[in-house]
Amino acid sequence: MPRQSITSLIYVSTARPGLDQDEFLSILGVAERNNQRVGITGLILYNGFNFIQCLEGDRASVNDRLYHIGLDDRHNGLTILSHDDMPSRQFAQWSMAGQYLPIQQGLLQADVAKILSDDAVIEATRRLFESFLSLGAKQSIP
Ligand SMILES: Cc1cc2nc3c(=O)[nH]c(=O)nc-3n(C[C@H](O)[C@H](O)[C@H](O)COP(=O)(O)O)c2cc1C
């Protein structure tokens, strides 16, 4: 049987000013629904200013979702941090896991820490998500 590789893409972007927790939760709800339909899994964090999101699935589905997400005016400045083929998924149980982690908090919440500590998550991915959160923590120091 041919081995089906998984494309994993991680980007950061800047939210539309004022985008609040409710709007984030609504993005998350739509993302979960759509992603389940097209076989995408991943993780998204929002710190009140920026998003970091990992999308994984077959190459065509990831590219298609990214295209739609890129057109969304609730954020801009989408910058791809990594785009790799992987032997397996890192967030297989999550059609889109997500957390709102306000920058002032600067803490990795237990449930996100748990998701990132799964053996399936590679070191490079863990580092990107952790540094996203620590950048927020540094900014909040007066
Ligand atoms: C930061 C961010 C992340 C998003 N992530 C996803 C996603 O993972 N999957 C998805 O289908 N839509 C995602 N969306 C929403 C899409 O941009 C778009 O609104 C949605 O796919 C349209 O779905 P609909 O045609 O069912 O209304 C995201 C939007 C933003 C702003």
The ligand as a MOL file (V3000), in Angstrom:
LIG
                    3D

  0  0  0     0  0            999 V3000
M  V30 BEGIN CTAB
M  V30 COUNTS 31 33 0 0 0
M  V30 BEGIN ATOM
M  V30 1 C -7.1770 32.5690 12.1340 0
M  V30 2 C -8.2180 31.7940 11.3800 0
M  V30 3 C -8.1350 30.4090 11.3100 0
M  V30 4 C -9.0810 29.6810 10.6060 0
M  V30 5 N -8.9700 28.3150 10.5500 0
M  V30 6 C -9.8330 27.6110 9.7970 0
M  V30 7 C -9.6910 26.1970 9.6520 0
M  V30 8 O -8.8100 25.5590 10.2220 0
M  V30 9 N -10.5910 25.5620 8.8510 0
M  V30 10 C -11.5980 26.2150 8.2230 0
M  V30 11 O -12.3670 25.5790 7.5140 0
M  V30 12 N -11.7760 27.5470 8.3720 0
M  V30 13 C -10.9140 28.2510 9.1360 0
M  V30 14 N -11.0940 29.6080 9.2890 0
M  V30 15 C -12.2940 30.2240 8.7080 0
M  V30 16 C -12.1350 30.4270 7.2320 0
M  V30 17 O -11.3300 31.5750 7.0060 0
M  V30 18 C -13.5130 30.6280 6.5680 0
M  V30 19 O -14.2360 31.6110 7.2520 0
M  V30 20 C -14.3250 29.3780 6.6000 0
M  V30 21 O -13.5860 28.2830 6.1310 0
M  V30 22 C -15.5660 29.5480 5.7210 0
M  V30 23 O -16.3870 28.4830 5.9920 0
M  V30 24 P -17.8930 28.4210 5.4140 0
M  V30 25 O -17.7240 28.4610 3.9020 0
M  V30 26 O -18.3850 27.1270 5.9380 0
M  V30 27 O -18.5820 29.6230 5.9740 0
M  V30 28 C -10.1450 30.3640 9.9660 0
M  V30 29 C -10.2150 31.7600 10.0360 0
M  V30 30 C -9.2730 32.4690 10.7370 0
M  V30 31 C -9.3670 33.9640 10.8120 0
M  V30 END ATOM
M  V30 BEGIN BOND
M  V30 1 1 1 2
M  V30 2 1 2 3
M  V30 3 2 2 30
M  V30 4 2 3 4
M  V30 5 1 4 5
M  V30 6 1 4 28
M  V30 7 2 5 6
M  V30 8 1 6 7
M  V30 9 1 6 13
M  V30 10 2 7 8
M  V30 11 1 7 9
M  V30 12 1 9 10
M  V30 13 2 10 11
M  V30 14 1 10 12
M  V30 15 2 12 13
M  V30 16 1 13 14
M  V30 17 1 14 15
M  V30 18 1 14 28
M  V30 19 1 15 16
M  V30 20 1 16 17
M  V30 21 1 16 18
M  V30 22 1 18 19
M  V30 23 1 18 20
M  V30 24 1 20 21
M  V30 25 1 20 22
M  V30 26 1 22 23
M  V30 27 1 23 24
M  V30 28 2 24 25
M  V30 29 1 24 26
M  V30 30 1 24 27
M  V30 31 2 28 29
M  V30 32 1 29 30
M  V30 33 1 30 31
M  V30 END BOND
M  V30 END CTAB
M  END
